[in-house]
Amino acid sequence: MVEMDNLKPCPFCGGEVTIAEGGYRQTRWMYVTRGNKENRCNCYVIMESKTYDFDSSEMEKAKIKADLIEAWNKRIYKN
């Protein structure tokens, strides 16, 4: 899962970031990471969501993703 959802750019380089999903066994999490386009972030900045179960509802995943986006966008930016 890789998407853009109104994320502010990297606070250090101003590059694009994206949300990805990771996991281990039945535990999953989302994280903000470097983007994958021409203007991608070149920093090693990452922010993770809380963990959730592999079989969590789409509504629960959407809430976790929204919380992650809100937390990322509250960071202090250089611009």
Biopython code that builds the backbone (N, CA, C, O; Angstrom):
import numpy as np
from Bio.PDB.StructureBuilder import StructureBuilder

atoms = [
    (1, "MET", "N", (0.838, -1.167, 0.000)),
    (1, "MET", "CA", (0.000, 0.000, 0.000)),
    (1, "MET", "C", (0.886, 1.234, 0.000)),
    (1, "MET", "O", (1.602, 1.473, 0.973)),
    (2, "VAL", "N", (0.857, 2.012, -1.051)),
    (2, "VAL", "CA", (1.630, 3.248, -1.135)),
    (2, "VAL", "C", (0.710, 4.326, -1.677)),
    (2, "VAL", "O", (0.158, 4.177, -2.767)),
    (3, "GLU", "N", (0.539, 5.400, -0.937)),
    (3, "GLU", "CA", (-0.399, 6.443, -1.325)),
    (3, "GLU", "C", (0.099, 7.814, -0.898)),
    (3, "GLU", "O", (0.957, 7.936, -0.024)),
    (4, "MET", "N", (-0.455, 8.843, -1.531)),
    (4, "MET", "CA", (-0.259, 10.231, -1.108)),
    (4, "MET", "C", (-1.587, 10.703, -0.545)),
    (4, "MET", "O", (-2.623, 10.484, -1.173)),
    (5, "ASP", "N", (-1.594, 11.336, 0.602)),
    (5, "ASP", "CA", (-2.827, 11.811, 1.218)),
    (5, "ASP", "C", (-2.610, 13.152, 1.899)),
    (5, "ASP", "O", (-2.674, 13.244, 3.125)),
    (6, "ASN", "N", (-2.356, 14.183, 1.120)),
    (6, "ASN", "CA", (-2.188, 15.523, 1.674)),
    (6, "ASN", "C", (-1.130, 15.588, 2.760)),
    (6, "ASN", "O", (-1.304, 16.274, 3.768)),
    (7, "LEU", "N", (-0.041, 14.879, 2.556)),
    (7, "LEU", "CA", (1.072, 14.912, 3.501)),
    (7, "LEU", "C", (1.941, 16.130, 3.222)),
    (7, "LEU", "O", (2.241, 16.439, 2.068)),
    (8, "LYS", "N", (2.340, 16.814, 4.279)),
    (8, "LYS", "CA", (3.301, 17.892, 4.105)),
    (8, "LYS", "C", (4.632, 17.273, 3.696)),
    (8, "LYS", "O", (4.884, 16.104, 3.989)),
    (9, "PRO", "N", (5.489, 18.040, 3.022)),
    (9, "PRO", "CA", (6.779, 17.489, 2.588)),
    (9, "PRO", "C", (7.718, 17.235, 3.764)),
    (9, "PRO", "O", (7.419, 17.581, 4.907)),
    (10, "CYS", "N", (8.848, 16.628, 3.457)),
    (10, "CYS", "CA", (9.875, 16.371, 4.458)),
    (10, "CYS", "C", (10.284, 17.692, 5.109)),
    (10, "CYS", "O", (10.524, 18.669, 4.399)),
    (11, "PRO", "N", (10.369, 17.748, 6.439)),
    (11, "PRO", "CA", (10.720, 19.005, 7.106)),
    (11, "PRO", "C", (12.182, 19.411, 6.906)),
    (11, "PRO", "O", (12.552, 20.536, 7.241)),
    (12, "PHE", "N", (13.010, 18.534, 6.374)),
    (12, "PHE", "CA", (14.422, 18.833, 6.207)),
    (12, "PHE", "C", (14.785, 19.208, 4.774)),
    (12, "PHE", "O", (15.459, 20.213, 4.546)),
    (13, "CYS", "N", (14.339, 18.403, 3.804)),
    (13, "CYS", "CA", (14.719, 18.655, 2.409)),
    (13, "CYS", "C", (13.577, 19.216, 1.562)),
    (13, "CYS", "O", (13.810, 19.695, 0.453)),
    (14, "GLY", "N", (12.344, 19.161, 2.073)),
    (14, "GLY", "CA", (11.197, 19.636, 1.310)),
    (14, "GLY", "C", (10.710, 18.651, 0.265)),
    (14, "GLY", "O", (9.811, 18.969, -0.513)),
    (15, "GLY", "N", (11.291, 17.459, 0.234)),
    (15, "GLY", "CA", (10.914, 16.455, -0.756)),
    (15, "GLY", "C", (9.609, 15.754, -0.431)),
    (15, "GLY", "O", (9.097, 15.834, 0.685)),
    (16, "GLU", "N", (9.089, 15.071, -1.426)),
    (16, "GLU", "CA", (7.828, 14.346, -1.291)),
    (16, "GLU", "C", (7.995, 13.111, -0.424)),
    (16, "GLU", "O", (9.011, 12.420, -0.494)),
    (17, "VAL", "N", (6.989, 12.843, 0.394)),
    (17, "VAL", "CA", (6.946, 11.626, 1.206)),
    (17, "VAL", "C", (5.664, 10.874, 0.882)),
    (17, "VAL", "O", (4.781, 11.402, 0.205)),
    (18, "THR", "N", (5.565, 9.663, 1.357)),
    (18, "THR", "CA", (4.404, 8.821, 1.081)),
    (18, "THR", "C", (4.118, 7.945, 2.292)),
    (18, "THR", "O", (4.926, 7.874, 3.218)),
    (19, "ILE", "N", (2.979, 7.283, 2.286)),
    (19, "ILE", "CA", (2.629, 6.336, 3.347)),
    (19, "ILE", "C", (2.772, 4.929, 2.793)),
    (19, "ILE", "O", (2.302, 4.629, 1.695)),
    (20, "ALA", "N", (3.423, 4.074, 3.560)),
    (20, "ALA", "CA", (3.579, 2.665, 3.191)),
    (20, "ALA", "C", (3.091, 1.824, 4.360)),
    (20, "ALA", "O", (2.882, 2.331, 5.462)),
    (21, "GLU", "N", (2.914, 0.540, 4.108)),
    (21, "GLU", "CA", (2.461, -0.377, 5.144)),
    (21, "GLU", "C", (3.492, -1.478, 5.315)),
    (21, "GLU", "O", (4.015, -2.015, 4.338)),
    (22, "GLY", "N", (3.776, -1.807, 6.562)),
    (22, "GLY", "CA", (4.710, -2.879, 6.857)),
    (22, "GLY", "C", (4.092, -3.817, 7.877)),
    (22, "GLY", "O", (2.992, -3.575, 8.373)),
    (23, "GLY", "N", (4.797, -4.871, 8.180)),
    (23, "GLY", "CA", (4.268, -5.784, 9.175)),
    (23, "GLY", "C", (5.144, -6.991, 9.385)),
    (23, "GLY", "O", (6.104, -7.240, 8.656)),
    (24, "TYR", "N", (4.779, -7.727, 10.408)),
    (24, "TYR", "CA", (5.469, -8.962, 10.753)),
    (24, "TYR", "C", (4.423, -9.927, 11.305)),
    (24, "TYR", "O", (3.785, -9.655, 12.323)),
    (25, "ARG", "N", (4.262, -11.024, 10.640)),
    (25, "ARG", "CA", (3.243, -12.017, 10.983)),
    (25, "ARG", "C", (1.855, -11.377, 10.956)),
    (25, "ARG", "O", (1.427, -10.916, 9.898)),
    (26, "GLN", "N", (1.149, -11.332, 12.064)),
    (26, "GLN", "CA", (-0.216, -10.789, 12.104)),
    (26, "GLN", "C", (-0.264, -9.311, 12.491)),
    (26, "GLN", "O", (-1.339, -8.712, 12.498)),
    (27, "THR", "N", (0.879, -8.721, 12.811)),
    (27, "THR", "CA", (0.934, -7.325, 13.232)),
    (27, "THR", "C", (1.306, -6.440, 12.056)),
    (27, "THR", "O", (2.227, -6.761, 11.305)),
    (28, "ARG", "N", (0.601, -5.334, 11.888)),
    (28, "ARG", "CA", (0.843, -4.390, 10.805)),
    (28, "ARG", "C", (1.005, -2.991, 11.372)),
    (28, "ARG", "O", (0.605, -2.718, 12.504)),
    (29, "TRP", "N", (1.592, -2.107, 10.578)),
    (29, "TRP", "CA", (1.692, -0.693, 10.906)),
    (29, "TRP", "C", (1.872, 0.081, 9.611)),
    (29, "TRP", "O", (2.280, -0.475, 8.592)),
    (30, "MET", "N", (1.565, 1.356, 9.663)),
    (30, "MET", "CA", (1.780, 2.242, 8.528)),
    (30, "MET", "C", (2.904, 3.192, 8.906)),
    (30, "MET", "O", (3.156, 3.435, 10.086)),
    (31, "TYR", "N", (3.572, 3.723, 7.902)),
    (31, "TYR", "CA", (4.637, 4.665, 8.196)),
    (31, "TYR", "C", (4.811, 5.655, 7.049)),
    (31, "TYR", "O", (4.593, 5.337, 5.879)),
    (32, "VAL", "N", (5.211, 6.865, 7.427)),
    (32, "VAL", "CA", (5.552, 7.892, 6.441)),
    (32, "VAL", "C", (7.005, 7.661, 6.079)),
    (32, "VAL", "O", (7.854, 7.510, 6.959)),
    (33, "THR", "N", (7.295, 7.632, 4.788)),
    (33, "THR", "CA", (8.641, 7.347, 4.330)),
    (33, "THR", "C", (8.959, 8.168, 3.084)),
    (33, "THR", "O", (8.111, 8.911, 2.588)),
    (34, "ARG", "N", (10.158, 8.032, 2.594)),
    (34, "ARG", "CA", (10.567, 8.765, 1.396)),
    (34, "ARG", "C", (9.647, 8.455, 0.233)),
    (34, "ARG", "O", (9.223, 7.312, 0.060)),
    (35, "GLY", "N", (9.336, 9.461, -0.564)),
    (35, "GLY", "CA", (8.467, 9.286, -1.731)),
    (35, "GLY", "C", (9.170, 8.500, -2.829)),
    (35, "GLY", "O", (10.333, 8.123, -2.683)),
    (36, "ASN", "N", (8.467, 8.255, -3.918)),
    (36, "ASN", "CA", (9.046, 7.435, -4.978)),
    (36, "ASN", "C", (8.991, 8.124, -6.335)),
    (36, "ASN", "O", (9.025, 7.449, -7.364)),
    (37, "LYS", "N", (8.906, 9.444, -6.359)),
    (37, "LYS", "CA", (8.898, 10.182, -7.618)),
    (37, "LYS", "C", (10.175, 11.005, -7.725)),
    (37, "LYS", "O", (11.075, 10.878, -6.895)),
    (38, "GLU", "N", (10.247, 11.839, -8.738)),
    (38, "GLU", "CA", (11.444, 12.630, -8.992)),
    (38, "GLU", "C", (11.812, 13.546, -7.823)),
    (38, "GLU", "O", (12.993, 13.696, -7.509)),
    (39, "ASN", "N", (10.823, 14.154, -7.181)),
    (39, "ASN", "CA", (11.074, 15.089, -6.081)),
    (39, "ASN", "C", (10.999, 14.391, -4.724)),
    (39, "ASN", "O", (10.571, 14.996, -3.741)),
    (40, "ARG", "N", (11.404, 13.142, -4.662)),
    (40, "ARG", "CA", (11.289, 12.400, -3.401)),
    (40, "ARG", "C", (12.264, 12.929, -2.346)),
    (40, "ARG", "O", (13.283, 13.545, -2.654)),
    (41, "CYS", "N", (11.915, 12.669, -1.128)),
    (41, "CYS", "CA", (12.750, 13.017, 0.018)),
    (41, "CYS", "C", (14.021, 12.166, -0.018)),
    (41, "CYS", "O", (13.963, 10.975, -0.323)),
    (42, "ASN", "N", (15.145, 12.763, 0.287)),
    (42, "ASN", "CA", (16.408, 12.021, 0.335)),
    (42, "ASN", "C", (16.903, 11.806, 1.761)),
    (42, "ASN", "O", (18.002, 11.296, 1.976)),
    (43, "CYS", "N", (16.084, 12.198, 2.728)),
    (43, "CYS", "CA", (16.442, 12.056, 4.137)),
    (43, "CYS", "C", (15.982, 10.684, 4.647)),
    (43, "CYS", "O", (15.208, 9.997, 3.979)),
    (44, "TYR", "N", (16.442, 10.308, 5.785)),
    (44, "TYR", "CA", (16.003, 9.060, 6.407)),
    (44, "TYR", "C", (15.027, 9.366, 7.525)),
    (44, "TYR", "O", (15.207, 8.923, 8.660)),
    (45, "VAL", "N", (13.988, 10.129, 7.199)),
    (45, "VAL", "CA", (12.955, 10.521, 8.144)),
    (45, "VAL", "C", (11.831, 9.505, 8.044)),
    (45, "VAL", "O", (11.434, 9.113, 6.947)),
    (46, "ILE", "N", (11.317, 9.078, 9.191)),
    (46, "ILE", "CA", (10.226, 8.110, 9.200)),
    (46, "ILE", "C", (9.351, 8.392, 10.414)),
    (46, "ILE", "O", (9.850, 8.828, 11.452)),
    (47, "MET", "N", (8.060, 8.147, 10.292)),
    (47, "MET", "CA", (7.140, 8.233, 11.418)),
    (47, "MET", "C", (6.186, 7.058, 11.286)),
    (47, "MET", "O", (5.587, 6.853, 10.230)),
    (48, "GLU", "N", (6.042, 6.283, 12.360)),
    (48, "GLU", "CA", (5.199, 5.090, 12.327)),
    (48, "GLU", "C", (3.878, 5.324, 13.038)),
    (48, "GLU", "O", (3.782, 6.140, 13.955)),
    (49, "SER", "N", (2.850, 4.585, 12.595)),
    (49, "SER", "CA", (1.553, 4.586, 13.262)),
    (49, "SER", "C", (1.606, 3.595, 14.417)),
    (49, "SER", "O", (2.606, 2.908, 14.628)),
    (50, "LYS", "N", (0.514, 3.539, 15.151)),
    (50, "LYS", "CA", (0.397, 2.454, 16.132)),
    (50, "LYS", "C", (0.203, 1.147, 15.364)),
    (50, "LYS", "O", (-0.167, 1.168, 14.190)),
    (51, "THR", "N", (0.445, 0.032, 16.006)),
    (51, "THR", "CA", (0.291, -1.256, 15.342)),
    (51, "THR", "C", (-1.179, -1.681, 15.349)),
    (51, "THR", "O", (-1.973, -1.229, 16.174)),
    (52, "TYR", "N", (-1.514, -2.554, 14.413)),
    (52, "TYR", "CA", (-2.860, -3.087, 14.324)),
    (52, "TYR", "C", (-2.778, -4.514, 13.784)),
    (52, "TYR", "O", (-1.759, -4.919, 13.224)),
    (53, "ASP", "N", (-3.858, -5.264, 13.958)),
    (53, "ASP", "CA", (-3.908, -6.652, 13.507)),
    (53, "ASP", "C", (-4.094, -6.733, 11.997)),
    (53, "ASP", "O", (-4.702, -5.857, 11.382)),
    (54, "PHE", "N", (-3.566, -7.788, 11.421)),
    (54, "PHE", "CA", (-3.676, -8.036, 9.990)),
    (54, "PHE", "C", (-5.125, -7.990, 9.519)),
    (54, "PHE", "O", (-5.406, -7.486, 8.431)),
    (55, "ASP", "N", (-6.041, -8.509, 10.324)),
    (55, "ASP", "CA", (-7.452, -8.578, 9.936)),
    (55, "ASP", "C", (-8.296, -7.432, 10.491)),
    (55, "ASP", "O", (-9.511, -7.574, 10.627)),
    (56, "SER", "N", (-7.671, -6.297, 10.815)),
    (56, "SER", "CA", (-8.415, -5.127, 11.290)),
    (56, "SER", "C", (-9.363, -4.634, 10.204)),
    (56, "SER", "O", (-9.116, -4.819, 9.013)),
    (57, "SER", "N", (-10.441, -4.011, 10.633)),
    (57, "SER", "CA", (-11.431, -3.506, 9.678)),
    (57, "SER", "C", (-10.852, -2.338, 8.877)),
    (57, "SER", "O", (-9.912, -1.673, 9.313)),
    (58, "GLU", "N", (-11.428, -2.107, 7.713)),
    (58, "GLU", "CA", (-10.999, -0.983, 6.878)),
    (58, "GLU", "C", (-11.241, 0.335, 7.596)),
    (58, "GLU", "O", (-10.464, 1.276, 7.438)),
    (59, "MET", "N", (-12.313, 0.415, 8.388)),
    (59, "MET", "CA", (-12.609, 1.628, 9.144)),
    (59, "MET", "C", (-11.513, 1.897, 10.185)),
    (59, "MET", "O", (-11.087, 3.039, 10.363)),
    (60, "GLU", "N", (-11.064, 0.847, 10.865)),
    (60, "GLU", "CA", (-9.999, 1.006, 11.853)),
    (60, "GLU", "C", (-8.685, 1.426, 11.173)),
    (60, "GLU", "O", (-7.971, 2.291, 11.679)),
    (61, "LYS", "N", (-8.375, 0.813, 10.036)),
    (61, "LYS", "CA", (-7.164, 1.179, 9.299)),
    (61, "LYS", "C", (-7.225, 2.627, 8.820)),
    (61, "LYS", "O", (-6.222, 3.340, 8.865)),
    (62, "ALA", "N", (-8.397, 3.063, 8.362)),
    (62, "ALA", "CA", (-8.560, 4.452, 7.904)),
    (62, "ALA", "C", (-8.330, 5.428, 9.058)),
    (62, "ALA", "O", (-7.732, 6.486, 8.859)),
    (63, "LYS", "N", (-8.794, 5.089, 10.254)),
    (63, "LYS", "CA", (-8.602, 5.941, 11.432)),
    (63, "LYS", "C", (-7.113, 6.019, 11.794)),
    (63, "LYS", "O", (-6.598, 7.096, 12.093)),
    (64, "ILE", "N", (-6.445, 4.895, 11.766)),
    (64, "ILE", "CA", (-5.010, 4.859, 12.076)),
    (64, "ILE", "C", (-4.239, 5.691, 11.056)),
    (64, "ILE", "O", (-3.331, 6.440, 11.418)),
    (65, "LYS", "N", (-4.597, 5.561, 9.792)),
    (65, "LYS", "CA", (-3.939, 6.328, 8.737)),
    (65, "LYS", "C", (-4.187, 7.826, 8.916)),
    (65, "LYS", "O", (-3.267, 8.630, 8.770)),
    (66, "ALA", "N", (-5.418, 8.198, 9.229)),
    (66, "ALA", "CA", (-5.748, 9.609, 9.454)),
    (66, "ALA", "C", (-4.960, 10.169, 10.634)),
    (66, "ALA", "O", (-4.481, 11.302, 10.578)),
    (67, "ASP", "N", (-4.822, 9.385, 11.699)),
    (67, "ASP", "CA", (-4.043, 9.822, 12.863)),
    (67, "ASP", "C", (-2.571, 10.014, 12.495)),
    (67, "ASP", "O", (-1.934, 10.962, 12.955)),
    (68, "LEU", "N", (-2.030, 9.117, 11.668)),
    (68, "LEU", "CA", (-0.646, 9.218, 11.227)),
    (68, "LEU", "C", (-0.439, 10.484, 10.395)),
    (68, "LEU", "O", (0.534, 11.210, 10.600)),
    (69, "ILE", "N", (-1.342, 10.747, 9.467)),
    (69, "ILE", "CA", (-1.245, 11.939, 8.627)),
    (69, "ILE", "C", (-1.313, 13.195, 9.489)),
    (69, "ILE", "O", (-0.542, 14.135, 9.294)),
    (70, "GLU", "N", (-2.243, 13.204, 10.444)),
    (70, "GLU", "CA", (-2.380, 14.365, 11.335)),
    (70, "GLU", "C", (-1.092, 14.591, 12.141)),
    (70, "GLU", "O", (-0.628, 15.724, 12.265)),
    (71, "ALA", "N", (-0.528, 13.529, 12.678)),
    (71, "ALA", "CA", (0.713, 13.655, 13.461)),
    (71, "ALA", "C", (1.863, 14.154, 12.582)),
    (71, "ALA", "O", (2.622, 15.030, 12.997)),
    (72, "TRP", "N", (1.996, 13.604, 11.372)),
    (72, "TRP", "CA", (3.061, 14.026, 10.465)),
    (72, "TRP", "C", (2.917, 15.507, 10.121)),
    (72, "TRP", "O", (3.895, 16.254, 10.140)),
    (73, "ASN", "N", (1.712, 15.918, 9.810)),
    (73, "ASN", "CA", (1.483, 17.287, 9.378)),
    (73, "ASN", "C", (1.619, 18.305, 10.504)),
    (73, "ASN", "O", (1.691, 19.504, 10.233)),
    (74, "LYS", "N", (1.657, 17.864, 11.752)),
    (74, "LYS", "CA", (1.853, 18.770, 12.893)),
    (74, "LYS", "C", (3.325, 19.041, 13.161)),
    (74, "LYS", "O", (3.651, 19.872, 14.009)),
    (75, "ARG", "N", (4.211, 18.363, 12.463)),
    (75, "ARG", "CA", (5.640, 18.569, 12.656)),
    (75, "ARG", "C", (6.029, 19.981, 12.238)),
    (75, "ARG", "O", (5.316, 20.610, 11.457)),
    (76, "ILE", "N", (7.114, 20.472, 12.732)),
    (76, "ILE", "CA", (7.608, 21.805, 12.372)),
    (76, "ILE", "C", (8.383, 21.705, 11.063)),
    (76, "ILE", "O", (9.245, 20.840, 10.903)),
    (77, "TYR", "N", (8.064, 22.605, 10.125)),
    (77, "TYR", "CA", (8.676, 22.588, 8.802)),
    (77, "TYR", "C", (9.516, 23.831, 8.575)),
    (77, "TYR", "O", (9.284, 24.878, 9.179)),
    (78, "LYS", "N", (10.491, 23.697, 7.696)),
    (78, "LYS", "CA", (11.398, 24.797, 7.413)),
    (78, "LYS", "C", (10.764, 25.873, 6.560)),
    (78, "LYS", "O", (11.239, 27.009, 6.577)),
    (79, "ASN", "N", (9.706, 25.570, 5.808)),
    (79, "ASN", "CA", (9.067, 26.563, 4.939)),
    (79, "ASN", "C", (7.842, 27.120, 5.558)),
    (79, "ASN", "O", (7.180, 27.969, 4.962)),
]
sb = StructureBuilder()
sb.init_structure("model")
sb.init_model(0)
sb.init_chain("A")
sb.init_seg("    ")
for serial, (resi, resn, name, xyz) in enumerate(atoms, 1):
    if name == "N":
        sb.init_residue(resn, " ", resi, " ")
    sb.init_atom(name, np.array(xyz, "f"), 0.0, 1.0, " ", f" {name:<3s}", serial, name[0])
structure = sb.get_structure()
